Amino acid sequence: MGDIDIAIGVDVDAVAGWLGSYGGEDSRADLSRGLSAGNEGVPRMLTVFENEGIDTSWYVPGHTIETFREEIEAVADAGHELGIHGYSHENPTDLSRDQEAAIIEASIDLVEDVTGSRPVGHRASWWEFSENTAELLDEYDFLYDSSLMESEFEPRQVRKGDSWEKIDYEEDPETWMEPYGYGEELDVVEVPISWYRDDIPPMMFIKHPYYNMGYASPEMIHEELYKAQFDFLYDRRGAGVYTLTIHPDVHGKPHMIPLLEEFIQYVMGHSGVEFLTLEAIANKYRDDPSVYEPEGEFV
């Protein structure tokens, strides 16, 4: 069996999530849920990781750092990685290049002010890339990004200049009948994520009906998605990176803490598996890109 590494990424959306993504910017009630995530969810999750003895990566909007400074300092003091995640969880596709660059610069400064070192990891708000994101990652010298889903378990290189033709029904079909165009690889590692290993879509109630209901069974999600994907990686692929994206807004809730502990202990019960930060994984891949290639029958 090859290397199997588990990376828990904690996206601390908190109030910023409601300001930039969840449609709660005018709701004092929704904003109060973000306050609970920062004030209560973050310390609960930090306690779990300390009790289990694992290192994790936290992607923290600038708004979260400035609103919950003591809580985020505690995360850094416990040895966990801090990466950037927008300021108010803005959608990058709605930003100009200058706006996106300004947010990245401010976010880098805020993390550096907490940790004393420049962050090396970027996770896009909304998990969306603008037409400028890839170039900005290269320009600001990030080691890695973790926002895309081109693979399930294997890091790749971030590319700029990918191209595709959208359908325009007012035009002749020949105008859009073109294959996807792969762009230029950059010296930035892409550590993949997955909506099927993210807790917000199925388990956080949001009022907009087009998004999600938030009442899926947590036990079902852990058993039929989180553990099932780990089992596929471990038993049938034999090597790779498993990223799990969780939020204090969800896994910081009382009913989720035991399930998080159970999942960590389940994974730890398998030989040859490590919990690593995404920074460690990106460096490992950069040193040897073959380290996470499949050894089993499935990619």
Secondary structure as UniProt FT lines:
FT   STRAND          4..11
FT   HELIX           14..20
FT   TURN            25..26
FT   HELIX           28..36
FT   HELIX           37..41
FT   HELIX           42..52
FT   STRAND          57..60
FT   HELIX           62..67
FT   HELIX           69..77
FT   TURN            78..79
FT   STRAND          81..84
FT   HELIX           92..94
FT   HELIX           97..115
FT   STRAND          121..122
FT   HELIX           125..127
FT   TURN            131..132
FT   HELIX           133..139
FT   TURN            140..141
FT   STRAND          144..145
FT   STRAND          156..160
FT   TURN            169..170
FT   HELIX           173..175
FT   STRAND          184..190
FT   HELIX           195..197
FT   HELIX           200..203
FT   TURN            209..211
FT   HELIX           218..221
FT   HELIX           222..227
FT   HELIX           228..232
FT   HELIX           233..237
FT   STRAND          240..246
FT   TURN            248..252
FT   TURN            254..256
FT   HELIX           257..268
FT   TURN            271..272
FT   STRAND          273..275
FT   HELIX           278..287
FT   HELIX           289..292
//
